[in-house]
């Protein structure tokens, strides 16, 4: 289904592009929310990703790697937002917090991963929640496969230690 929508979107069909993005929105939200930790920034990152994807869709050479390509764009947009936030000056006012109910699975997963450093949290999310393999994660994050495997293993160990759960050594 995604392949068919992708071909139509590349030919300029706006409805196909919208449908294609609809199939990816939940996945993009989980990644952006884990990376950025708030809904407003996650929504901005997703919006920027969709625009960039629309503008650059024809540059995707192999349709099979669409999700990897899209996820890499999303993570770069998340990094841009974090970079901009670091440059912003703090103010004395506290902005109102928008109340948003996440789906239970995403909220639970974010809570479990919260104690981890971002480099482990993101790899665990991509591996377990999004189903990417270590090679694809390496491509998305511009890391070697061995680095991804090491961080995946270390993330598992840190989670096990955090939740006092014995874990057997496993290779990714």
C-alpha positions, 0 to 999 in steps of 0.5 A: 500500500505504501509503495503504491501511494509513494509512486502516485505521490512522486507523480504529483498526486496530492491526495496520495501524498496526504494518504502516505503521510497519514500512514506515517503520522503515528510513527513520526509522533512517537519518535518526535515526542520521545526526542523532544519531550513535548507535544508542541515541538513534536507537532512542529517537527512533524510539520517541518518533516512533511513539508521537507518530504513534499519538497524533496520526494523526488530525490528519494531514489529507492522507494524501499527506503522511504520510512528510513529516509522520512525518519532521518528527516524527522530526527534532523528536524528534531535536532534543529528544534533542540538547537534553536531552543538552546539559543533562545533566551529564558523568560520569567513567564511560564507558558501555559501547558496544553493538555494532550492525552497520548495513547496509553502505549506511547505514554507508558513507553516514554515513561519507561525510557525517561531515565535514559540518556537520549542516545539510548532512548532513541535507539530503543524506540526505533528498534522496539517501537518502530521495528527498524533493524540496526543497519537502518537505525545506523543509516537514520542516525549516521552511526555505524552498525556496531555503535547502534548495537553497542548502544542498544545493548547498553540501553537494555542494560541500563533499563534492566538496572533501573527497573531491577530486572535481571537480563541475559546477554543478548546480541542485536 
